[in-house]
Amino acid sequence: MPMWLVGKKMNKGYVAVSAAKNHFSIHFSDEEFLNRLAVSLPACKKGKRCINIKYGDEQSLYAVEESISDFLKIYGSEGSSSR
């Protein structure tokens, strides 16, 4: 699963992406941030620390892309990727 860490360790914060048959999920380390995002995306389902976006839902995808950028700015990340 591709993951971008806020700090050098996962407990400092992260954003990750995973895929399923009918949707993909964006995972956030901050549950409060995720809850605020989920309220603004009624077409998406919320999972455990993730938001599920159906394939083809471009409007929700663009909103989540902006949120990822905001999340990384809030937590001071330079977008370093882990492997």
Secondary structure, 3 states (H helix, E strand, C coil): CCEEECCCCHHHCEEEEEECCCEEEEEECCHHHHHHHHHCCCCCEEECCEEEEECCCHHHHHHHHHHHHHHHHHCCCCCCEEC
